[in-house]
């Protein structure tokens, strides 16, 4: 087993894995005698006087090497594709002079580190934007995002109608922690008609069925045909279930993180009905703007309220009932202030969406960057070649071909190479196969 102990500089190649991962390689940088390697790995130990292990590892990560291993892998139906030692030995490697190898490795490492750092920063953007969105909503429902109606009225020397006066509610609806003119009302006070659970009929899959939303339509706010199914129902017997623009749909059953998710329906009338897992709220718009109520339902405090109100048995989805929705306390400003809040919040959230879209675009660019770097590296385009530097400095240099002949002529080096290099290419860069004796 002594020949299985790993040494620094060993390259481990996966000989069996999925088609996308077979041939994946990694440079071992640990200490000698720390571990051995299993049967699913092939160890490559390079002749250090011919090729840098770091250079070979970088090439094995390139798209050229990855395609080679994917095409060389074989396997029966249902089994993992496999490569053998001969597949690795036949791989061609573009081999530059030794000094150029060092420059390529150094440059690749610097650029890949920058790509990795940029990716880490961009991957934090969704988390930061989630905090930003919740901070916006929190300020909105504390009366800190736009001037309150009371402030504007005082500034303009006029009176205004408070939320309590608008609703005709008793003065105990006033909450001293809210701005002047605001009220804290139970959700049921804002309804035009009672809350309604959706249709419980099963999907039919027949063209004659009634279009019914799926739960994902509300989860992701995508009211498209792709997020509907056909339900066995008589259209004339589900008249109270047809959606109208301004309806708010609340998920009454989902995972703990999603239960109570709410979305405003803005589509046409009688386009679809809603299923039993959803509660519909139809808001009296003379009291509250449906857009405002939707945003309030999406705030962190409301999300926590629904998560705490949800109930369920082990293994089942947590559920909320109509009573939990009706009891929710809504911080309600005057109607004109609601509209200003909605306008400001939507503008800020739209800006956040643009930032997120740009971050996602940049991440897609960064996904391609490592292979673009490696491609340029092994095409002799990433750093000045040894030939170019020698010409500029008026000196000679030892090409990779000469290096290989020189090493092969050294008595101590006359042995089959465990790893070497590639067939000839441009810019004095030969190629040798890994298993070629040099």
SEKE-337528 format. One record per residue (C-alpha): residue in one letter; x, y, z. Coordinates in nm, 3 decimals, decimal comma, always signed. Layout:
% SEKE-337528
<'A' <X Y Z>>,
...
***
This chain:
% SEKE-337528
<'X' <+0,000 +0,000 +0,000>>,
<'X' <+0,304 +0,227 +0,023>>,
<'X' <+0,261 +0,336 -0,339>>,
<'X' <-0,089 +0,470 -0,258>>,
<'X' <+0,022 +0,739 -0,010>>,
<'X' <-0,033 +1,084 -0,155>>,
<'X' <+0,247 +1,334 -0,203>>,
<'X' <+0,228 +1,712 -0,257>>,
<'X' <+0,190 +1,775 -0,630>>,
<'X' <-0,010 +1,459 -0,702>>,
<'X' <-0,307 +1,515 -0,930>>,
<'X' <-0,621 +1,312 -0,860>>,
<'X' <-0,857 +1,240 -1,148>>,
<'X' <-1,210 +1,101 -1,099>>,
<'X' <-1,234 +0,791 -1,316>>,
<'X' <-1,609 +0,742 -1,253>>,
<'X' <-1,882 +1,001 -1,205>>,
<'X' <-2,171 +1,165 -1,389>>,
<'X' <-2,107 +1,263 -1,754>>,
<'X' <-2,052 +1,624 -1,647>>,
<'X' <-1,805 +1,536 -1,369>>,
<'X' <-1,611 +1,231 -1,492>>,
<'X' <-1,245 +1,326 -1,526>>,
<'X' <-1,270 +1,609 -1,272>>,
<'X' <-0,920 +1,677 -1,143>>,
<'X' <-0,765 +1,831 -0,833>>,
<'X' <-0,409 +1,900 -0,718>>,
<'X' <-0,320 +1,750 -0,379>>,
<'X' <-0,144 +2,011 -0,164>>,
<'X' <-0,136 +1,828 +0,170>>,
<'X' <+0,154 +1,660 +0,344>>,
<'X' <+0,320 +1,333 +0,239>>,
<'X' <+0,182 +1,017 +0,393>>,
<'X' <-0,136 +1,188 +0,517>>,
<'X' <-0,385 +0,977 +0,316>>,
<'X' <-0,423 +0,724 +0,039>>,
<'X' <-0,671 +0,747 -0,250>>,
<'X' <-0,965 +0,517 -0,336>>,
<'X' <-1,039 +0,303 -0,638>>,
<'X' <-1,259 +0,569 -0,803>>,
<'X' <-0,957 +0,798 -0,842>>,
<'X' <-0,654 +0,781 -1,068>>,
<'X' <-0,336 +0,944 -0,941>>,
<'X' <-0,112 +1,133 -1,182>>,
<'X' <+0,238 +1,206 -1,052>>,
<'X' <+0,423 +1,432 -1,295>>,
<'X' <+0,791 +1,455 -1,378>>,
<'X' <+0,854 +1,791 -1,211>>,
<'X' <+1,153 +1,873 -1,430>>,
<'X' <+0,927 +1,870 -1,737>>,
<'X' <+0,595 +2,021 -1,631>>,
<'X' <+0,461 +2,205 -1,326>>,
<'X' <+0,184 +2,012 -1,147>>,
<'X' <-0,008 +2,341 -1,113>>,
<'X' <+0,014 +2,393 -1,490>>,
<'X' <-0,118 +2,045 -1,562>>,
<'X' <-0,398 +2,084 -1,308>>,
<'X' <-0,506 +2,409 -1,476>>,
<'X' <-0,511 +2,242 -1,818>>,
<'X' <-0,714 +1,948 -1,684>>,
<'X' <-0,977 +2,202 -1,574>>,
<'X' <-0,997 +2,357 -1,922>>,
<'X' <-1,292 +2,302 -2,154>>,
<'X' <-1,068 +2,115 -2,397>>,
<'X' <-0,971 +1,856 -2,133>>,
<'X' <-1,325 +1,836 -1,996>>,
<'X' <-1,466 +1,762 -2,342>>,
<'X' <-1,196 +1,503 -2,399>>,
<'X' <-1,281 +1,311 -2,081>>,
<'X' <-1,656 +1,331 -2,142>>,
<'X' <-1,609 +1,186 -2,491>>,
<'X' <-1,362 +0,921 -2,370>>,
<'X' <-1,587 +0,799 -2,086>>,
<'X' <-1,772 +0,472 -2,135>>,
<'X' <-2,042 +0,294 -1,941>>,
<'X' <-2,349 +0,076 -1,965>>,
<'X' <-2,703 +0,207 -1,934>>,
<'X' <-2,774 +0,312 -1,577>>,
<'X' <-2,408 +0,310 -1,472>>,
<'X' <-2,170 +0,598 -1,416>>,
<'X' <-1,945 +0,675 -1,715>>,
<'X' <-1,582 +0,575 -1,656>>,
<'X' <-1,242 +0,659 -1,794>>,
<'X' <-0,931 +0,442 -1,762>>,
<'X' <-0,561 +0,514 -1,730>>,
<'X' <-0,505 +0,485 -2,103>>,
<'X' <-0,759 +0,764 -2,163>>,
<'X' <-0,555 +0,993 -1,939>>,
<'X' <-0,225 +0,884 -2,097>>,
<'X' <-0,352 +0,974 -2,445>>,
<'X' <-0,460 +1,327 -2,349>>,
<'X' <-0,265 +1,592 -2,541>>,
<'X' <-0,128 +1,886 -2,340>>,
<'X' <+0,004 +2,214 -2,488>>,
<'X' <+0,350 +2,248 -2,330>>,
<'X' <+0,533 +2,582 -2,320>>,
<'X' <+0,887 +2,639 -2,186>>,
<'X' <+0,924 +2,591 -1,810>>,
<'X' <+0,956 +2,963 -1,728>>,
<'X' <+0,643 +3,034 -1,929>>,
<'X' <+0,456 +2,765 -1,742>>,
<'X' <+0,532 +2,949 -1,417>>,
<'X' <+0,405 +3,278 -1,558>>,
<'X' <+0,088 +3,114 -1,688>>,
<'X' <+0,017 +2,947 -1,353>>,
<'X' <+0,076 +3,272 -1,162>>,
<'X' <-0,148 +3,473 -1,396>>,
<'X' <-0,424 +3,212 -1,399>>,
<'X' <-0,423 +3,193 -1,019>>,
<'X' <-0,447 +3,572 -0,985>>,
<'X' <-0,732 +3,600 -1,238>>,
<'X' <-0,927 +3,305 -1,099>>,
<'X' <-0,893 +3,449 -0,748>>,
<'X' <-1,039 +3,778 -0,875>>,
<'X' <-1,325 +3,592 -1,044>>,
<'X' <-1,393 +3,399 -0,724>>,
<'X' <-1,391 +3,717 -0,513>>,
<'X' <-1,625 +3,892 -0,759>>,
<'X' <-1,859 +3,592 -0,757>>,
<'X' <-1,870 +3,589 -0,376>>,
<'X' <-1,962 +3,957 -0,371>>,
<'X' <-2,233 +3,915 -0,634>>,
<'X' <-2,378 +3,609 -0,459>>,
<'X' <-2,441 +3,830 -0,156>>,
<'X' <-2,654 +4,071 -0,361>>,
<'X' <-2,984 +3,875 -0,325>>,
<'X' <-2,938 +3,862 +0,054>>,
<'X' <-2,862 +4,233 +0,072>>,
<'X' <-3,157 +4,315 -0,154>>,
<'X' <-3,390 +4,101 +0,058>>,
<'X' <-3,283 +4,305 +0,361>>,
<'X' <-3,324 +4,625 +0,160>>,
<'X' <-3,679 +4,532 +0,054>>,
<'X' <-3,781 +4,452 +0,409>>,
<'X' <-3,619 +4,773 +0,535>>,
<'X' <-3,821 +4,970 +0,278>>,
<'X' <-4,145 +4,804 +0,388>>,
<'X' <-4,063 +4,853 +0,755>>,
<'X' <-4,006 +5,227 +0,704>>,
<'X' <-4,320 +5,249 +0,489>>,
<'X' <-4,544 +5,106 +0,762>>,
<'X' <-4,387 +5,325 +1,031>>,
<'X' <-4,473 +5,636 +0,830>>,
<'X' <-4,105 +5,713 +0,760>>,
<'X' <-4,085 +5,659 +0,384>>,
<'X' <-4,294 +5,953 +0,256>>,
<'X' <-4,432 +6,268 +0,424>>,
<'X' <-4,741 +6,175 +0,625>>,
<'X' <-5,077 +6,331 +0,542>>,
<'X' <-5,071 +6,505 +0,883>>,
<'X' <-4,733 +6,664 +0,803>>,
<'X' <-4,846 +6,783 +0,461>>,
<'X' <-5,173 +6,919 +0,598>>,
<'X' <-4,987 +7,115 +0,870>>,
<'X' <-4,740 +7,248 +0,613>>,
<'X' <-5,020 +7,355 +0,375>>,
<'X' <-5,252 +7,489 +0,646>>,
<'X' <-5,540 +7,251 +0,574>>,
<'X' <-5,732 +6,971 +0,740>>,
<'X' <-5,727 +6,606 +0,639>>,
<'X' <-5,935 +6,294 +0,692>>,
<'X' <-5,763 +6,044 +0,921>>,
<'X' <-5,789 +5,668 +0,874>>,
<'X' <-6,014 +5,645 +1,182>>,
<'X' <-6,252 +5,905 +1,038>>,
<'X' <-6,243 +5,737 +0,697>>,
<'X' <-6,343 +5,402 +0,844>>,
<'X' <-6,581 +5,548 +1,101>>,
<'X' <-6,414 +5,337 +1,370>>,
<'X' <-6,395 +5,415 +1,742>>,
<'X' <-6,093 +5,604 +1,866>>,
<'X' <-5,942 +5,291 +2,030>>,
<'X' <-5,817 +5,202 +1,682>>,
<'X' <-5,554 +5,473 +1,729>>,
<'X' <-5,210 +5,340 +1,814>>,
<'X' <-4,977 +5,590 +1,980>>,
<'X' <-4,677 +5,420 +1,814>>,
<'X' <-4,813 +5,504 +1,468>>,
<'X' <-4,796 +5,848 +1,300>>,
<'X' <-5,074 +6,100 +1,342>>,
<'X' <-5,374 +6,016 +1,125>>,
<'X' <-5,298 +5,644 +1,113>>,
<'X' <-5,506 +5,364 +1,264>>,
<'X' <-5,442 +4,998 +1,345>>,
<'X' <-5,736 +4,799 +1,211>>,
<'X' <-5,817 +4,427 +1,204>>,
<'X' <-5,797 +4,292 +0,850>>,
<'X' <-6,168 +4,207 +0,849>>,
<'X' <-6,249 +4,581 +0,872>>,
<'X' <-6,100 +4,632 +0,524>>,
<'X' <-6,302 +4,366 +0,344>>,
<'X' <-6,573 +4,438 +0,087>>,
<'X' <-6,701 +4,078 +0,108>>,
<'X' <-6,608 +3,799 +0,350>>,
<'X' <-6,290 +3,598 +0,294>>,
<'X' <-6,333 +3,300 +0,066>>,
<'X' <-6,150 +2,969 +0,039>>,
<'X' <-6,099 +2,836 -0,312>>,
<'X' <-6,234 +2,543 -0,514>>,
<'X' <-6,151 +2,190 -0,400>>,
<'X' <-6,232 +1,997 -0,720>>,
<'X' <-5,955 +1,786 -0,872>>,
<'X' <-5,781 +1,867 -1,197>>,
<'X' <-5,944 +1,713 -1,502>>,
<'X' <-5,685 +1,752 -1,775>>,
<'X' <-5,976 +1,796 -2,016>>,
<'X' <-6,013 +2,091 -2,256>>,
<'X' <-6,360 +2,158 -2,115>>,
<'X' <-6,231 +2,223 -1,763>>,
<'X' <-6,228 +2,559 -1,583>>,
<'X' <-5,886 +2,728 -1,562>>,
<'X' <-5,769 +2,722 -1,201>>,
<'X' <-5,459 +2,880 -1,050>>,
<'X' <-5,191 +2,659 -0,902>>,
<'X' <-5,027 +2,742 -0,570>>,
<'X' <-4,706 +2,838 -0,757>>,
<'X' <-4,893 +3,122 -0,929>>,
<'X' <-4,924 +3,296 -0,592>>,
<'X' <-4,584 +3,185 -0,461>>,
<'X' <-4,404 +3,346 -0,756>>,
<'X' <-4,664 +3,606 -0,854>>,
<'X' <-4,686 +3,466 -1,208>>,
<'X' <-5,045 +3,465 -1,328>>,
<'X' <-4,992 +3,291 -1,662>>,
<'X' <-5,147 +2,986 -1,827>>,
<'X' <-4,834 +2,790 -1,734>>,
<'X' <-4,938 +2,832 -1,368>>,
<'X' <-5,294 +2,709 -1,412>>,
<'X' <-5,461 +2,372 -1,453>>,
<'X' <-5,801 +2,261 -1,577>>,
<'X' <-6,051 +2,173 -1,303>>,
<'X' <-6,375 +1,978 -1,335>>,
<'X' <-6,630 +2,247 -1,257>>,
<'X' <-6,938 +2,407 -1,406>>,
<'X' <-6,849 +2,770 -1,491>>,
<'X' <-7,196 +2,882 -1,386>>,
<'X' <-7,160 +2,719 -1,044>>,
<'X' <-6,831 +2,884 -0,950>>,
<'X' <-6,931 +3,244 -1,016>>,
<'X' <-6,816 +3,354 -0,669>>,
<'X' <-6,471 +3,207 -0,736>>,
<'X' <-6,382 +3,397 -1,053>>,
<'X' <-6,095 +3,634 -0,993>>,
<'X' <-6,119 +4,011 -1,035>>,
<'X' <-5,843 +4,268 -1,063>>,
<'X' <-5,764 +4,387 -0,710>>,
<'X' <-5,826 +4,051 -0,542>>,
<'X' <-5,557 +3,955 -0,291>>,
<'X' <-5,468 +3,586 -0,282>>,
<'X' <-5,317 +3,442 +0,037>>,
<'X' <-5,163 +3,096 +0,061>>,
<'X' <-5,333 +2,919 +0,350>>,
<'X' <-5,105 +2,612 +0,328>>,
<'X' <-4,740 +2,587 +0,230>>,
<'X' <-4,396 +2,542 +0,383>>,
<'X' <-4,325 +2,735 +0,707>>,
<'X' <-4,134 +2,998 +0,507>>,
<'X' <-4,411 +3,047 +0,248>>,
<'X' <-4,738 +2,999 +0,433>>,
<'X' <-4,932 +3,326 +0,421>>,
<'X' <-4,760 +3,446 +0,101>>,
<'X' <-4,986 +3,710 -0,057>>,
<'X' <-5,013 +3,845 -0,411>>,
<'X' <-5,238 +4,099 -0,579>>,
<'X' <-5,420 +3,971 -0,888>>,
<'X' <-5,411 +4,226 -1,167>>,
<'X' <-5,544 +4,015 -1,454>>,
<'X' <-5,878 +4,015 -1,639>>,
<'X' <-6,210 +3,919 -1,483>>,
<'X' <-6,330 +3,558 -1,523>>,
<'X' <-5,987 +3,443 -1,644>>,
<'X' <-5,944 +3,182 -1,370>>,
<'X' <-6,072 +3,062 -1,036>>,
<'X' <-5,855 +2,987 -0,733>>,
<'X' <-5,796 +2,655 -0,554>>,
<'X' <-5,868 +2,542 -0,200>>,
<'X' <-5,514 +2,614 -0,078>>,
<'X' <-5,572 +2,987 -0,131>>,
<'X' <-5,782 +3,241 +0,058>>,
<'X' <-5,918 +3,533 -0,143>>,
<'X' <-5,949 +3,879 +0,014>>,
<'X' <-6,153 +4,139 -0,172>>,
<'X' <-6,068 +4,482 -0,028>>,
<'X' <-6,309 +4,773 +0,009>>,
<'X' <-6,105 +5,022 -0,194>>,
<'X' <-6,282 +5,323 -0,042>>,
<'X' <-6,092 +5,238 +0,278>>,
<'X' <-5,769 +5,085 +0,155>>,
<'X' <-5,576 +5,056 -0,169>>,
<'X' <-5,537 +4,684 -0,255>>,
<'X' <-5,176 +4,758 -0,358>>,
<'X' <-5,106 +4,896 -0,011>>,
<'X' <-5,261 +4,593 +0,158>>,
<'X' <-5,055 +4,358 -0,062>>,
<'X' <-4,733 +4,532 +0,044>>,
<'X' <-4,836 +4,520 +0,409>>,
<'X' <-4,898 +4,146 +0,379>>,
<'X' <-4,547 +4,105 +0,236>>,
<'X' <-4,377 +4,287 +0,524>>,
<'X' <-4,156 +4,096 +0,765>>,
<'X' <-4,383 +4,155 +1,063>>,
<'X' <-4,682 +4,010 +0,877>>,
<'X' <-4,477 +3,715 +0,751>>,
<'X' <-4,380 +3,637 +1,113>>,
<'X' <-4,744 +3,671 +1,221>>,
<'X' <-4,862 +3,410 +0,969>>,
<'X' <-4,574 +3,174 +1,048>>,
<'X' <-4,664 +3,187 +1,419>>,
<'X' <-5,037 +3,148 +1,345>>,
<'X' <-4,986 +2,848 +1,116>>,
<'X' <-5,072 +2,505 +1,251>>,
<'X' <-5,009 +2,155 +1,125>>,
<'X' <-4,929 +1,799 +1,224>>,
<'X' <-4,589 +1,639 +1,181>>,
<'X' <-4,520 +1,579 +0,813>>,
<'X' <-4,801 +1,808 +0,693>>,
<'X' <-4,785 +2,159 +0,552>>,
<'X' <-4,852 +2,435 +0,808>>,
<'X' <-5,191 +2,599 +0,753>>,
<'X' <-5,360 +2,924 +0,846>>,
<'X' <-5,736 +2,973 +0,854>>,
<'X' <-5,960 +3,265 +0,772>>,
<'X' <-5,972 +3,363 +1,139>>,
<'X' <-5,596 +3,422 +1,147>>,
<'X' <-5,622 +3,649 +0,843>>,
<'X' <-5,921 +3,839 +0,983>>,
<'X' <-5,740 +3,907 +1,312>>,
<'X' <-5,427 +4,047 +1,149>>,
<'X' <-5,375 +4,410 +1,260>>,
<'X' <-5,306 +4,642 +0,966>>,
<'X' <-5,128 +4,976 +1,008>>,
<'X' <-5,347 +5,202 +0,796>>,
<'X' <-5,273 +5,563 +0,695>>,
<'X' <-5,516 +5,797 +0,517>>,
<'X' <-5,602 +5,685 +0,162>>,
<'X' <-5,398 +5,954 -0,015>>,
<'X' <-5,096 +5,863 +0,195>>,
<'X' <-5,144 +5,495 +0,110>>,
<'X' <-5,113 +5,582 -0,259>>,
<'X' <-4,793 +5,782 -0,201>>,
<'X' <-4,645 +5,494 -0,004>>,
<'X' <-4,731 +5,246 -0,280>>,
<'X' <-4,575 +5,470 -0,545>>,
<'X' <-4,253 +5,514 -0,346>>,
<'X' <-4,222 +5,148 -0,247>>,
<'X' <-4,283 +5,026 -0,601>>,
<'X' <-4,019 +5,265 -0,734>>,
<'X' <-3,762 +5,142 -0,479>>,
<'X' <-3,847 +4,776 -0,536>>,
<'X' <-3,822 +4,826 -0,913>>,
<'X' <-3,475 +4,974 -0,864>>,
<'X' <-3,380 +4,674 -0,648>>,
<'X' <-3,508 +4,439 -0,918>>,
<'X' <-3,282 +4,609 -1,174>>,
<'X' <-2,983 +4,571 -0,943>>,
<'X' <-3,065 +4,203 -0,894>>,
<'X' <-3,106 +4,146 -1,269>>,
<'X' <-2,769 +4,310 -1,336>>,
<'X' <-2,604 +4,103 -1,061>>,
<'X' <-2,746 +3,787 -1,216>>,
<'X' <-2,618 +3,895 -1,557>>,
<'X' <-2,272 +3,955 -1,413>>,
<'X' <-2,281 +3,613 -1,245>>,
<'X' <-2,358 +3,451 -1,580>>,
<'X' <-2,058 +3,633 -1,727>>,
<'X' <-1,839 +3,516 -1,440>>,
<'X' <-1,952 +3,157 -1,492>>,
<'X' <-1,786 +3,172 -1,836>>,
<'X' <-1,480 +3,366 -1,719>>,
<'X' <-1,269 +3,073 -1,582>>,
<'X' <-1,291 +2,882 -1,908>>,
<'X' <-1,217 +3,197 -2,108>>,
<'X' <-0,906 +3,254 -1,893>>,
<'X' <-0,791 +2,893 -1,935>>,
<'X' <-0,855 +2,900 -2,308>>,
<'X' <-0,635 +3,208 -2,350>>,
<'X' <-0,372 +3,057 -2,119>>,
<'X' <-0,331 +2,742 -2,328>>,
<'X' <-0,346 +2,932 -2,656>>,
<'X' <-0,039 +3,133 -2,552>>,
<'X' <-0,241 +3,455 -2,524>>,
<'X' <-0,255 +3,518 -2,150>>,
<'X' <+0,108 +3,611 -2,078>>,
<'X' <+0,402 +3,703 -2,303>>,
<'X' <+0,552 +3,383 -2,446>>,
<'X' <+0,909 +3,290 -2,371>>,
<'X' <+0,990 +3,335 -2,739>>,
<'X' <+0,850 +3,690 -2,735>>,
<'X' <+1,041 +3,784 -2,419>>,
<'X' <+1,366 +3,634 -2,552>>,
<'X' <+1,327 +3,827 -2,877>>,
<'X' <+1,256 +4,154 -2,694>>,
<'X' <+1,554 +4,102 -2,460>>,
<'X' <+1,791 +3,980 -2,732>>,
<'X' <+1,859 +3,642 -2,572>>,
<'X' <+1,809 +3,277 -2,646>>,
<'X' <+1,573 +3,047 -2,457>>,
<'X' <+1,517 +2,678 -2,407>>,
<'X' <+1,201 +2,568 -2,584>>,
<'X' <+0,977 +2,298 -2,444>>,
<'X' <+1,103 +2,059 -2,714>>,
<'X' <+1,464 +2,122 -2,612>>,
<'X' <+1,373 +2,085 -2,246>>,
<'X' <+1,220 +1,745 -2,311>>,
<'X' <+1,522 +1,626 -2,510>>,
<'X' <+1,757 +1,762 -2,243>>,
<'X' <+1,574 +1,585 -1,961>>,
<'X' <+1,550 +1,263 -2,160>>,
<'X' <+1,929 +1,271 -2,215>>,
<'X' <+1,996 +1,289 -1,842>>,
<'X' <+2,073 +0,934 -1,716>>,
<'X' <+1,872 +0,975 -1,399>>,
<'X' <+1,570 +1,073 -1,605>>,
<'X' <+1,565 +0,784 -1,852>>,
<'X' <+1,233 +0,631 -1,749>>,
<'X' <+0,877 +0,634 -1,881>>,
<'X' <+0,711 +0,959 -1,781>>,
<'X' <+0,421 +0,935 -1,542>>,
<'X' <+0,304 +1,261 -1,696>>,
<'X' <+0,441 +1,481 -1,965>>,
<'X' <+0,296 +1,681 -2,251>>,
<'X' <+0,162 +1,735 -2,605>>,
<'X' <+0,171 +1,760 -2,980>>,
<'X' <+0,318 +2,060 -3,155>>,
<'X' <+0,123 +2,382 -3,175>>,
<'X' <+0,192 +2,743 -3,273>>,
<'X' <+0,438 +2,975 -3,096>>,
<'X' <+0,695 +2,703 -3,036>>,
<'X' <+0,456 +2,523 -2,804>>,
<'X' <+0,478 +2,144 -2,856>>,
<'X' <+0,221 +1,894 -2,749>>,
<'X' <+0,290 +1,568 -2,572>>,
<'X' <+0,055 +1,302 -2,448>>,
<'X' <+0,057 +1,240 -2,075>>,
<'X' <+0,173 +0,882 -2,119>>,
<'X' <+0,446 +0,956 -2,374>>,
<'X' <+0,800 +0,859 -2,277>>,
<'X' <+1,027 +1,165 -2,289>>,
***
